[in-house]
Amino acid sequence: MFLRNNSFLALAALLLAGAPELAHSAANGSDDSLPEGEDRIHGESHEHEVLEEIVVTATPLRRDIIEISQSATVLSGAALQRELGNNIGDTLSRVPGMSNASFGQNVGRPVIRGLQGARIGVLTNNMASSDASAVSQDHAVPAEPFLADQVEVLRGPATLLYGSGAIGGVVNIVSHIIPNQRPEGGLEARAMVQGDSAADQQFGAGRIDFGVGDFVLHADAFVRRSDDYEIPGEAELYEEHHDEDHGDEEDHGDEEELHEAGTGVLENSFLDNEGGSLGAAWMSDRWRVGLAWSGYQSDYGIPGAHSHEGEEHDDHDHDEGDHDEGDHDDHEGEESDEHAEDEALVTIGLESSRVDGELEGTDPFKGVERLKLKLAVSDYEHTEFEGDEVGTVFTNDTFDARLELRHTPWGRSEGAFGLQYTDRDFGAAGEEAFVPDSNTRTGSIFWVESVDFGSWILDVGARYEDVDVDAKDAGVSVDDRSRSFTPFSASVGAVWHVNESSHLNFNLSRAERAPTDQELFGEGPHLASQTFEIGDSSLGTETNLHMEIGYRMHQGRLTGSITFYTDAFSDYIYQRDTGLEEDGLPVRRWSQQDADFWGGELELRYDAGRWSSGHWQGFVFADAVRGEFDDDSNIPRMPPHRFGLGIDWDRQAWAANVTWIHAARQDQTAVFETETPGYDLLNAELSWAFWQDGRAQWEAYLKGHNLLDEDIRNSTSSLKDQAPQIGRNFVFGIRAAF
């Protein structure tokens, strides 16, 4: 495979090795300090987080963040660099309202306000990531956070723009692999190398954009090698563990059953991944056209997925009638524990390639001020290995096309409408393939409009979809192989500028989601997640009535926001734990039931100003969400309530921050789900810009993660009882930008 040769390693090395020479050509000279009164991060006239400067590209109107009636967050620049993790879920996990559906430390998908999986859209440059991460938490999102220019989060339904898969919100990773503007001075680049203490990680990445006449070219690459990581205690949370949320709920909730703290390494938690992209764009005064190719390859282990899988795997290798465990043990004889354990290890090999194309025009014809056409063709493969044997191979081939037309202003009103079509072929092959081959075709039309009344801005919009899901597997009955759905979503929102420094925002939406092929047709064991899944081909459309109100202060020394929301779901689709077992795995059946979510988020930041000791800022945040079914039972895998505070400091070439987050014990659990202990997370970072002049900056940094060495479990993860997060970890690196 192309990704497995040395091309990407060579490209990363070239970018990193050439950075000093490029930096020297961009800036004649060096200086390790800045003029008095100017801090190196924010500049002389900075007022922290001036929200008007932050543009959200996930909306066709490209609005400033304070002009959006929906709750939104954008991470870019220094804020994004500080939060970077091995995956997009970890990168966003400390943002209010966000959690991480992790599979150990190395694989994670974003959770927004307790909603995850098929309800959260993960986009790359406004187009679906086209992976299989929504199918199961062990499937990684093929994106490298370091290469992103910014990461945008839209909380609450984003179905108007992105369809059924965004009924809970959207995460948009903006990387501009197809350049959208000419680089300043003809050349822009950045690079980073880093290592850590808890996983012996070695990471290097770089990207470069340069212009030649009307053409702009882009290249990026990264490579990461990481061993099994250190944990502060035992891997298993409970002494007698059957499944992470399967067993006696009360007994598992008792503190005395928790393991005493020890030290060790989480077996099978390694991560090796690499990838990159090449892109080009031609630009004129009115038109831009571009093409890009990107590739991603990842090999990683699934910690905790071997506790009883060796027996199950061997059962599948025998005749169908041979299911007696005692006979199996007699047949195996005195096979060593080490050999059995090696055979049972579950590892993943993931490969993804993608081609993106864009056409953008300004004033292409009368009545339209902006035209944007995007195409994405992806080829994704995810192989689950059981020891050295191939267990299950998942494939996902997707064609996605999106047309947006932003019309010229109609008086006070501006808006956009568009079309989108997606054709997705999903396949699973192997003895334990729990999802049949299927094809999903989605066609949609959408419209959004914004009316400016001065101190008020009114937003309205609607989207209609036609979704056809067809199972190809002969195991699905003829009558149930094809299902069609017509989700319709509509929204109205408002922003009221109370004064120049604050505003209120309101949002009311009704969104619908069509069930996925996995929810409809799945049936069989999934070893990576240690479940036996059963779908229901009679599932209907899921409906969400969402209401939200928020208040923001966006100027002055004190900035921040507070938001309250509620989501009332009709026919909420979820995995119900039946209490039964099949092939030694807990049986979970896809079901529907009405459900309610409610919660809130708070963010406050105070800029204390510049003192002789430096520039000081303090911040605090809190978030909470509850989810219940209509029978008053709890929704599974909900995030805990959290409270955090921190300090940012910078003085000329130096900067530092300390963040403390307290997560409460999650004891509001579903039937058969275990409780998750609370934790205190303490992180810190110190950085030094040892060479800075003009656009060129070289920076060394030292980060301390989980400095209290806490046993941290993500209650949103199906592996929380077997795979804690990484223990105390020190990360050292150098990054350059010019």
N, C-alpha and C positions, 0 to 999 in steps of 0.2 A: 504494500500500500504506500501511496505517496507520503502520507503522514509519518510512516515508520522509517523512512530513510533519513539521511542527515540534512536534508535541505532546510528544514525549519530550525534545527540547531545551528546550522551555519548562518542563517539569516539573523537569528537572535544574537549570535556572537558578533556578526558584522555590525549590527546596529549599536551594540554596546561598545565594541572596540573603537568604532568610528565616532562615538559621541564626543570625546574630547576635541578631536580635530574640527568637527562640525561646530562645536560650541566656540572654539577659538575663532573660526571664520565669521561667526555671528556676532562676536563681541571682542573687540581688540583690547584685552586687558582683563584684570580680575580685581575683585575687592571683597573682602570678607565682612564688610560692614556697610551700613546705609546711613544717609544723612540723619542727623539728630531730629527726632520728631516723626520719622516715617518708619512704620513697622513693615517687615518684609512680606507679611502675608496679605495685608489688607490695603496698604497704600496710605498716602497722607490724608486724603479726605474721606476715609472710610467711616461709615456708620454700619455696625455689624448687621449682616443679613438684611440688606435693603431689598425687600421682596419684589419691588417693582422691576428690578434688574433681572429677575429669573423668568425665563420664557419656557413654557411647557409646550414641547413639540408634539406631544401625543394627541393634541386637539388640532383640527384643521384650521382653526382661527389663530393658532399660535399666540395664545393669550399670556399676559403676565400672570404670575401665580395668584396675585391678590384680586384679579378680575375673574377668577373661576369660582362658580357657585358650588362646586364639588370640592371636598377636602383633598388636598394634594401636597406632596413633598417632592423636592428636587435635590438630589445630592450631586455636587460637582466640585471641581477644584480641590482645595485642601480638605473640605468636609468629606468628599468621596475618598480621598487618599487615606484619611484616618480610619475609615470604616471598612476598607478593603479586606475581604476574606477569600477563602479558596473557592467560594461559590456565591451565587447571587442571593441565596437565602440567608447565608451568614452575614453577608455585607449589609443587608437591610434589617437584620434581627434586632438592632438596638434603636431603630426608628419607632417613635410612638405609633401604636396600632399595628405594628408588624411583628411577626414571629417567624420561626424557621422550622419547616417540616424536614428535619435533618435525618440523615442515615449516618450517624457518627459525625465526625468533624468535616468530612470531605465532600459530602453530597447534601444539598439542601435546596428546597424550593420555597418561595415566599408564601407566607400565610398572612392574610389581611383580615383583621377583626374577627379571627376565629374561623374564617372560610379558607379552604385550600383546595388543591387538586383541580378538577375540571371547572371550578368556579373562578379561578384566578388566571387571567390572561398574562402570559409572559411573552413580551414582544422584543424583537430586535429591529431597531429603526422603524418602528410602527407596523411591523409585520410579524405574524406569529412565529415563535421560535421553531415550530414544526418538529418537535422532538416527541418523546413519549413520557415526559415527566409527569403529566397529569394522570397517567395510567397507574403509576405507583411511585412511592417516595424514593425507591432505590434507583430510579431512572434520573440521571443527571441532566441539568439544563446545559447544553453545549455553548457556553459563553464565558469569557474570561473578564471579570470585572475591571482589571487594571486597564484594559484596552478601551474602556468606555469613556466618552467625554462627559456624560452625565447619566444618572439613573432617575427616572421619573416614576412616581407612585400616584395613582388615582385611586383613592379609597371610595368604596361604595360602587354600585352598579355602573359599569362603563359599556353596557351592551349597545347603547346607541351607536357607538363608534366601532366596536370590536366584536359584537355578537354574543351568542350564548355563553361562550367560555369566559366571559368577563362579568358575570352577574355579581361577583363579589369585589371586583376591582381589577386594576391593570398595573403591571410593572413593565416599563418601557426602557430598554437598554439602548442608549443612543451612542453609536460608535463612529458614524460617518465613514464607513469603509468605502462608500461611494462619496467622494468629496463634494461638499455643498458650497464651498467658497475657496477663493485663492488664498494660500497661506501668506501671512505677512512676511515680506522680504523674500518671498519665493520658496521659503523652507521653514517647516516646523517639525519638531521631533521631540520625543521623550523616551526614556529608557529607565529600567530599574533592575537591580539584582538584590536578592535578600536570602537569608537563611534563618532558621529558628532552632531552638534548643530542645523542644519537646517531641519533634518528629524528624529531626535532622533534615529539614526541608531545604532544597536548593531550587531557587526560582529566578528566572530571568525573562525579561520581556522588553520589547521595544516597538515603536511605531514611528513612521516618517511620512510626511506629506510634502510634496514639492511640485511647483508649477513650471510648465514649459509652454510659453505662449498661451493659447486658449485651453490647454490641457493641464489637468492636475492629477497626479498619480499618488497612490497610497499603498503602503505595505506595512504589515505588522506581524509579529510572531511572539510566541511565549513557549516556555518549557518549564515543567515543575516535576521534581522528584521528591517524594516524601515517604518515609518509613512508617511503620506502625507507631502511633503516638502514645505518649505517656498520659496516664490518668491518675488521679489522686487516691483512688480506692479500688474496690472490687468492680469488675465489669458488670456482674449481675447485681441488680438492686435488691432483689429478694432472695432469701435462701432457697426456698422451694419455689422455683419458677417454672411455670408451664407455658405461659405466653404473656406478653407484655400487658394484656388487659383481659386475661382469661383465668378464671379461678374464683376463689371466695373473696368478694370485694372487701368485707370487713376485716378478715384476717390479714390480707395484704396491706391494709391501710395502717396496721399497727407499727409503731416506731421500732419495737423490739425485734421485728423481723428484718430490719435493715442490717446490712453487713457492717461490721466495724471497719473504719477507714484503714486502708493499707496503701501501698504504692505498687505500681506495676505499669504494664503496657497493654493497651487494648489490641488483642490479637486480630489480625486480618483487617487492619484499618489503614493500610497503605494507600497512596495515591500517586500515580504517574500519569501526567497528561501533557499534551502539547498541541499547538495549533497555530493558525495564522490566517491572513487574508491578503489578497491583492485586488486593488480596485483602481478605476480610472474614470474621469469625467471630462467632458467637453463643455465649456461654458461660453455663452455669448451674453449680450446685454439682456436678452429676453428668454433664452432657452438654456436648459442644462440637460444633458443626457449622460448616463453613466452605467457601468457594469462592474460587478465585483464577484469574486469567488472566495469562499472561506471554507476552511476545514478544521476539524476538531477530533482529537483522539484521546481517549481516557481509559486507563486500566486501574481498577480500584477494588478493594475488598469490602465485603459486607460483614461487619462485625456482629457476632452473636447469631449468625445464620447457620451455625453448624451444631447446635446443641443436641438436636436429635435427627439431623438431616441425613447422617450417614446411614442409619437404619432405613429411612424412607427411600433413599436413593437405591439401596440394595434391593428393597422390596420391588421397586419398579424394574429392576434387572431380572427378576425371577418371573416364573409363570404367574398368570393372573390369579390362579387359585391358591398360590402360596403366600398367605398373609399372616401366618402364625409367627409371632416374634420369637417364641422359644425355639421352633424349628429353624428359624433363620440364624439364631445364635449358635445352635448346634452345628449347622452347616458351615458357619464361619470358623468354628473351632477357636483356637487360641490366637487369633489375629491380634497384633499389638494395638494398644490404644493409640499410639502415634500414627500408625498407618490408617486406622479408621478415621482419626481426626483429619488427616491430610485429605482423605477421600471426601470428607464432608464439607470442607471449606467452600464457601460460595464466593466467587469473584466475578467481576463484570468487565467486559471488553466493549467499549462504546466507540463507534466511528460515525462521523457525520460530515457531509459535504453539502454545500449550498451555493447557488448562483442567484444573485440579486440584480435586478435592473430597475432603473428609474428614468422617467421623462418628466421634466418640470418646465412649465412655460408661464411667462407673465403676459397678461392681456392677450391670450391666444386668439380670442374672437370676441365679438360684441357681447356684453353682459357677463363675461367671466374675466375676473382679474387674476386668477391663479388656477392652473391645471396641474395636477400631479397624478401620474400613473406609476404604480409600483408592481413589480413581478418578483416572485420568489419561488424557486424550485429547489427542493431539499431531498436528500437521500440519507436516511438515518438507520443505523443498525445497532442493536443492543443485545449482546450475548451474555447469558448467565452460565457460568462454568461451575460444575460441581466437582471439585478436585481438578483433575486433568480432563474430565469429560465435559462435552458440550451438553448443557441441560436444555435451555430454551433460548431461541433466537427471535427477537422482536425486530420488526422492520416497520418503517413509517416513511412512505414516499408521498410528498405533498406538492401540489401546485396551488399557488395563492396569487390572486390578482386583485388589485384595489385601485379604483379611480375616484379621485376627489376633485370637485369643481367648486371653487370659492367664487360666489357671484359678486358683482359690483354692488356697492351699497345701495339699499332701497331706503332712501331717507335716513332715518336713525338706525336702520337695521343692517346688519351684516351676517352672512351665513354661508353654509356650504352644504352640498348634497353629493351623494356618490353611490357607487356600486361596488360590490365585492363578491368574488366567487372563489371557493376553495374546494379542491378535490383531493381527498386523503385516502390512500390505500394503506391499511394497517394489517400486518401479518404477524403470526406467532407460530413457530414450529418447534417440536420437541415433545418428549413424553409428558412433560408437565406444562404444556402450553395451556394457559387457563383462559385465553381470549381467542375466539375464532378469527380467521381472516375476515376482513370487512372493508367496505368502501363507504365513505361518508362524503356526500356532496352538499355544499351549502351555498345558496345564492341569496343575496340580500341587497336591499336598498335602504339608504339612510339619509336623514336631513337634520341639520342643527341650525339654529338661528339665535342671534343675540341682538337685543334692542337696547340702545343707550338712551335713558331718560335723564341724563345728568347725574344726579346723586344716586339713581337707581340703574341697575343693569338687569334685564330680564333674559333668561335663557330658556329656550324650548327646543324639543327635538323628538324624533321618532325613528324607529327602525323596524323593518319587516324582513323576516327570514323564511326561507323554504329549505328544510333539512331532510335529506333522505339517507337513512342508514340501512345498509344491506349486508347481511352476514353471508359469507361464502362457504362456510364450513358445513359439511353434510350432517354434522351432529345436531344442527339446529333445525327444528321442524320447518317444513315448507311454509306453513301458515305464519310462522313467526320470524322468518328470515328478513323481511323488509318492513321498516317502519318509517313513516313520514310525519314531520312536525312543522308547524308554522308559528314559531315564536314571534310575538310582537311586543315591543318595548317603547315606552314614552316617558318623557321627563320634563319637569318644569323647575327652574331654579332662579334665584334672585340674589344680587349683591347690592347691599345698601351702604353707601359711604356715609357713615355717621359724621365724620369730619375728615380732615386731611390725613390723620394718623391712625384711623381705625375704621373697621367696617364689619357689618353683619352679613352672613351668607345663609341662604336657605336652599334646601333641595328636596323635592318630592318626585319619586320615580316609581314606575311599575315595570318590572323587567321579567322576562320569561327565558327559561333555559330548556333546551331539548336534551334528553338523556344521551349519554355517550354509548358507543358500541360496547365498552367494558361493562357498563351498568346494565345494558340490555341483555348481552349474550355471554358474559363471562361465566365460566364454570370449570373449576379445577384447582389444583394446588399451585401456589406461588411461593417457592422456597425462599426467595430473597426477603419477602415480607412475612414469611412463616404463617400464611393463612391459606384456607381453602375457600375460594370465592364462588358465589352462586349469583348469577344475574337474574333479571326478571324482564322478559321481553314485552310484558304488558305495562311497563312503567309509562307514565304520562308526563306532560310538560310541568316543570317546576316554575312557580311564580313567586316573585319577591316584591313586596310593597316596602319601599325604603323612604325614611324621613330623617332629615339631618338639619341641625342648626349649629352655626359656629360664629365665633367672634374673634377678630384678629386686630392686634396692635402692630403696626408695621413701620413706625418711625419713632425716633427718639432713643433714649438710653434703654428703656424697657420695651422689648418686643415680645411677641408670643401669640398664642392662640389657644382657644378652648372649644371643643366640639362635643356635641351629644348626638347620638343617632339610635335608630331602631330599625330592625329588619323583620318583617312578618312574612314568613314563607308558607305558602300553600303547597302541599305535596313535595316537601323537602326530601331529596334523594340522599340516602346514607347507607353505610354498611352496618347492618344489625347483627350483633354477636348472638348466635343462637344458643350457645352453651353446649353445642355438640362438637364432636371431632370426626374428622375424616382423614385417613392416612396420617394420623398422629398430629393433625393441624386443626386449630379452631375453625369452625365453619362460620363464615360471615355472609349473610344474604343481603343483596341490594334491595332496599325497601323504600317506602314513601310514608311520610307523616308530616303533619303541620308542625312548624317550629318557629320560635321567636328568638331573636338576638337583640341585645341592647348594650350600650356602653358609651364610653367617652375617652377623650384624649386631652391632655394639657401639656403645653410647652411654654416656658418663659425663659427669657434671657435678659440679663442686666449687664450693660456695658459700663464698668466703673471708670473707664477712661485711662489715660496715660499718666503714670507716676514715674518718679525717678527709678523705681524698681522695674518698670515695664508697663505693658498694657494688660489690664486684668478684666476678665469677663466671667460671670457665673451663670449657670443655667440649671434648670430643673424641669423634669417631665414626669408624667404619670399616664398610665393607660389601664383600662379595665374593660372586659367584655364578658357577658353571660349568655349562655345559650340553653334553651329548654324546649323540649317537645311539648305538644299540647296535653300530654298526660302527666306533666310536671317532672318527667325524668330528664336527666342531663344529656346533652349532646356530647359525644365522645371527642377526645383529643382537643380540648379547648385550652387556650393559653392562660397563664396565671395573671393576676393583677400585678402591676409593676410600678415602682417608684424609683427615680434616679436623679442624681445631681452631679454637677461637675464644675471644674474651673479650667478656663483657657488663659494662657499667658504667652506673651511674646515680647521680645525686646531686641530690636535690630535683627541680627542674624539668627537669633535663638527663638524657639517656640516650644511650648509644653502644654500638656493637658492631662487631667486626671478625671476619670468618670467612675462613679459607683452606682450600681443598679441592684436594687433588692426585688426579687421575685417571690411572691407569696407561695405557700404550699397550695397545690391544686388538689383539693379534696372534693370538689364538686364533679364527681366522675359518673360515667355511664355504667350501666349494668355490665359486670365482669371486667371493668376497667380498674386498674390499680391507681392508687394515689401517687402523686409526684411531689417529692420534697421541695421546699423553697430553697433559695440560694442567694448569696451575695456575690456579685461580679464586680471586681475592681480591675480597671484597665488604666494604663498610663502610657504616655509617649513623650519623648524628648527628641527634637530635631535641630540641626545646625546647618544653615546655608553657608557652607564654607567657601563658595565661589559664586558671586552673583554680579552681573553687569549687563544692563540692558535686558534683553529677553532671555539671556542664558542664566541658568541657575543650577548649581550642583548642591545636593542636600544629603546629609547623612542622618539616619534616624535610628532610634532604639525604642521598641515598643515592649511593654509588659502586659500580657493578657492573663486574666484569671490569677492575679497576684496573690490572692488568698488561698489558691489551690483548692477551690471548692469542687465538690462532686455535683456537677451541673447536668440536669436532665431536662430535655425539652418535652413538655407534656403534649406538644403537638406532633411528636414523632411516634411512629409505630414501633420504633426500636428503643424507646426511652429506657426500658428496664434492662436492656443488654448493652447499650452503647452510650456511655456518658460522653460529654464534650471534653475537649483537651484540657489537661491540667495546667499548672503554672508554665507559662511559655514566654520566652524572650525572643524577640524578632529583631534582627539587625539588618539594615539595608542601606543602599545608596540609590538615589534617583536623580535624574537629570532631565531638564526641559529647556528647550531653546527654540 
